[in-house]
């Protein structure tokens, strides 16, 4: 009787089909850790995202760059970043540059209040930076103080302080040099406002030599920008951004950036049979700069230039990037191992069309500071064939393995926004 019942017992249900979701390769950007030290005008309008797309992993030709980022387990309030870079071949006119940054922040989950010390074998030899921000009131103060220099030439070498106010739809601030006010007050000022998906801003940065009220009447000291953007919860990490800017009334800049999270089908013998797909991260950016004043540029500076770049993260280990401009083109390949700490090796090749030569550079990074971040695929950009086996519901996690989710793109979103991009919805 028992054997008959066992023969007629229904077989166990097969495991649900899943799509791998790898962590983003290099997120959040390092500049987000110190964003409260900089004008909001210089970070919004997709500028931070474009800077990372155009610069990260593109090493300087015939140069190397190594970076070590460590955080002690016993005290997560402090971390250390050390960098060494220089030419691959020995040149008397070029020297190896080394620097280190020691940082302390009072709250582990709030990176906007901190103090760091920066040491280097070039000027400034010792620099202290500090920032204090109070989200409840929206006010903050920050400062740069060169403690040790070989020679102090300008008034900025004695220190710069700044005040700012931020709300969900407004950011306003100014910087000054407290030890040499005079005609150089303020050093810079900005105002940025957000209205729905539109962001508009203006910034004043008086040139050296401008004095009195005349520096505010000189249009060469003013810049303005307007942008349209969609984001993943923070204006510093847009999924789509388009911006127009007039810089110092002499240069017109148009930029576009898009970050897409998609799925593609995979057949990987190293994975379990229920894994049918993987999430990919694709970025694309374009920037056009052209002069709009009557001044003729020098022979070195072109009247108009552009650059276009794209990146593709195929899985958790490999990232491919490329960019092109009128004078040179570059391609970069990066490999990352998600150990603790993580290890990244990147190799880039740059083709200089003016001389017809190709040069290489490489970089190494050891990171124990930033945590992995994940994003869901956009339902408008799904590469998987939408048949029944791919439409399981809900989120599924496997203990002891990297996070994976079922392939229904309409299920819940990830809420793991990096600390460097907080507080969300409370400041611009």
N, C-alpha and C positions, 0 to 999 in steps of 0.2 A: 504493500500500500504506500509506504513511504517512498519507495523508488519510483512508483507511478506518479506521485505528486511532484517529485523532483524533476521528472522528465517534462511535465506540463507546466513547470514554473516559468514565468516570463523572464527572458534575459534582462540583465541590468541595462538601464538607459545609457546610450553613448554619452561621453563627455561633451559639453557645449563647445561649439566652434568659437575660436577666439582670434583676435587681431593684436599683435604685439604693439605696444606703445613705448618706444625708447625715450629716454630723457633727452631734452634739448642739449645740443653739443656744448654750447658756451653761453649759458644763460643763468642768472641775469648778467648784463655787461658790467665790467668793473667800474665804469663811469657812474653807474647808478648808486654805488656805495658812497660817493661824494657829491651827489647832485645838489645838496643843499649849500655847497660852497660856490655854486656857479649860477649865473643868471638863467632863469627859466626860459628866456628868449633863445638861449644857445642850445637848449636841450629839446624843446618842443618842435612842432612842425615836421616831425619825422627825422630831425637832425641826428639824434642819438642812434636810431636804428640804421640810418644810412652810413653813419661813421663806422659802426661795427661791420656793416656789410662791405664797405670799401677798404677797410684797413686790417681787420682781424685776419691773421694767418698769412697775409701777404708780407713776407719778410723783405727787408731791403736787399737789393741785389748784392751778392758777394758778402753778405753779412749773416751773422747768427744772433739769435736772441734766446736767452734762457730765463725762466721765471719760476720761482719756488714760492708757493702760498701755503702757509702752515698755520694751524690753530691748535693750541694745546687742549687735550681732553679735560684736564682738571680745571681750566678756566676759559670758558667760551667767550668771555668778554674781550679778550685780546687776540690779535693775530699778527702775523709778520709776512710781508711780501718782499722778496729780494729778487733783483733783476741784474743780469749781466749781458751786455751786448757789445758787438764790435765787428771788425772786418775779418773775413776768413783768411785773407793773406795779410802778412805784416806790411803796414805802411807807416812811415814815420809821421806823416801828417794826421793820421787817425789813431786814436787810442781806444782801448777797451774801457767802456763806461760801466761802472757798477754803482748800484744804489739799493737802499733798503728802506722799508717803511714799517714802523711799529705803530699799531692802532689799538686804542682802547675805547669802548663804548659802554655807557652805563646800563643800557637795556639790550639784551641779546636780540629781542624781537623788534627793536626800533633803531635802525642804523643812522638816524638823522641827528643824533646827539653823540658826539665823539671828540676825541683828541688824538692826533697822530704826529709822529716825529719822522721826518724824512731826512736821510743822510745820503750823501753822494760824493764821488770824487771830482765832481764839477760843481760850479755855482748853481744854486746855493748849496754850500757844504752841509749846513744844518738848517732845516726849515720846520717850523711848528705850525700846524693847521688845527683849528678848533671850530666846532659848530654846536649850537644849542638851539633846538626847535621845540616848541610847545604846541602840539596839535590842537589842544583844547581851545587855545586863544588864537592860533594861526600865526603867531609872531616867532621870529627866529633871528639869531645873530651869528655871524661867522667872521673868521679872520685868518690871514696869512702873515706869519712873522718870521722873516729870515733872521735866524739867530747867529749865523756864522757865514760870512762872505769874504772872499779875497779882497774885493773892492766894492764899495757902495757908490754907484754912479748916479742913479736916478732916485727920485723921491719914493718910488715904489719899492726900492730896496730896503726901506725902513719899516715896511709893513702896510697891509691893506685890511680894512675892516668893512663889514657890510651888515645891513639890516634888511629884513624882508617880511612880507605878510603874504600868506597864502590861504585861499579858501577854495571850495569846489570849483568856482568859476572865475577866480581872479588871482593873479600873482603880481605883486609890485615890490620893488626893492631898489636899493642903491648901494654903491660902494664908495669908500673914501679913504684917504691916507691920513690917519689921525695925527701924525707927527709933522706933516707939512701940508696944512690945509690950503691957505692962500687962494690962488686962482684955480687950483686943481680940484676944487670941491664942486660937485662930486666927481669921482673918477669915472663912474658909469651909473646909469639908471635904466630901469626897464619897467614896462607895464604890459601884461598879457592877460587877455580875457577870453573866456570860452563860452560860447552860446550854442548849446546842442552839440552838433558835430563840427561846427565852425570854430576856429581859433584865430584870433587876431592879436598882434602885438607890435610894440614899438620899443626901440632901444636907442639910447644916446651914449656915445663913447667919444668924448672930446679928444681930438688929436693933440699931441704935444705942441705947445705954443699958443693954443687957444686961450683967451683970457676974457674975464668979465662976461657981460651979457651977450657979447658977440659969438661966443662958442655955441650958444643955443640957437642963434640965427643962422649959423653956418650949416647948410644942409649936408655937407660932407661928414658931419658928426652924427647923423641920424640914419637909422635903418628901420624898416617896417616889413611885416610879413603877414600873410594870411594863409590858413591851411584848412583842409577838410580831412577828417580822419575818423577811422573806426578802430577800436582797440579790444584787447583781451582783459580789460578791467583797469588798465593803467595807461595814461597818455604817453608813457615812455616805451611801451611795447605795443605799437599799433599793428593791426592786421592789414590796414590800408591807410595810406597817407598821400595827400597831394598838396604841395605848397608852392607859393609864389613869394618872392622876397626882393626888395630893393635894398641893397647893402651900400650904405654911405652915399646914397644918391648917385652912384656911379656904376653899379653892377647889378644886373638883373639875373636872378637865380630861380630856376624852375626845377622842382624835384618831385619824384614819384617813388613810392615804396609799397610793396605788398608782401605779406607773409601768409603762406597758405599751408594748411595742415591737411594732407590727403592720405588715402589708403591705397595700397597696391597688393595684388595677389602674390603670394610667395609659395614655393615648394622647397623647403629647407630640410634636408635629411637630418640636420643636427637638432631640429626642434621636434616637439611632440606632434602627433598626427592631427590633433584638433586645431593646431595653429594654421590658419588659412590665409592670413594677410599680415601686413605690417604698416605702421603709420610712418609717413615721410614728411619732412619739413622742407619747404621750398621758399626761397626768398628772391625777390627781384627788385632792383633799384635803378633809377636813372636820374642824372643831374646835369643840367645845362647852365653854363655861366657865360654871360656876354656883357660887354661894356655898353653903357647907354649915355655916357658923357662924351664931350668933344675932345677930351685929352687923348692923344695918340699913345698907345702903349709902347713900351720899349721892345727892342728886337727879341728879348728873352721872354717877355710876357705876351702871350697871344691875345688877340682881341676877343676871341670867343673860344670856349672849350667845353667838352662834355665828357662824361664817363658813364658807363653802364656796367652793371655787375649782377651776378646771379649765384646762388648757392643751393646745394642739394644735399640734405642729410639722408643717406640711404638707410642707415640703421644706427644703432647706438655707438658703433665703432668708427664709421667712415663719414667724412664730410668732403665734398668737392665744391670748389669755388672758382670763379673766373670773372675777370673784369677787363674792359677794353676802353681805350681812349684814343685821341687823334695821334699821339706820339708813341704809346707803348701799350702792350697787353700783358696780362699776368694770369697765371693759373696756380691754384694751390690745392694740395691734398693733405688732409689731416687724419691721423689715426689716434683714437682715444681708448684707453683701457680704464674701465670704471672700478679700479681698485680703490682702496682707502689708504692714502690719498690717490686721486686719479692721476693718470699719466697721459700726456698728449705730445705727439711728435708731428710736426708739420714741415712740408717741403714745398717751396714755391719757385716758379720759373717766370722770369720777366724778359720779354722781348722788346728791346729798344729799337724802334724802326728808324730812328735818326742815324744810328751807327750800324744797324743791321746785325746786332749781336744779342745772344741770349745768356742771361746770368741767373744763378741759382742762389737761394738762401734757405736757411732752415731754422726751426724754432723748437724748443722743448719747454713744456710747462708741467709742473707738479702742483696739484691743487687739492687742498684740504679745507678750504674756506667756504666755497659755495656748495649749495645742495642741489640735487637734481630736480628738474621741473618738467612736467608733462603737460601736453595739450591734446584735446580731442580733435578728431577730423571734422572739418566743415561738411555738412550734408550736401552742399552744392558741389563738392570736389571729391567725390568718392570714386575710386578707380575700380573697386570690386564690382563684379556682375551682381545686380540686386536680385538674386534668387532666394528661395526660402531658407537655404542652409546658412545664409549670411545675415539673417534678420532676427537673431536671438535677442532677447530683451535683458536689460539690466547690466550691472557691472560685476565682474568676477575677478577676484584676486587670488593668486596662488602663493601660499606661504613658502618662503625660502627661495623664491625666484624673483626676477625683475617683474614690475607691475605689468599685467596684461589685462585687456578688457575685451568684452564680447563685441561683435562687429556691428551692433545696432548703433548708428550714429545719433539716434534721437534720444538715447538714454542720458543720464545725468552728466553734467560737466565736472571737470576737475576743479577743486577749490584751492589747490596748492600754489598760490601766488607767492613768489619769492619775497623774503623780508625786505630786500633792497628796493622793492617797488611799493612798499606800504608807507603811510596809511592810505588805502584806496578810497576814493570818493571824498576825501577830506582836504586835499590840497591839489593845486594845479602844478 
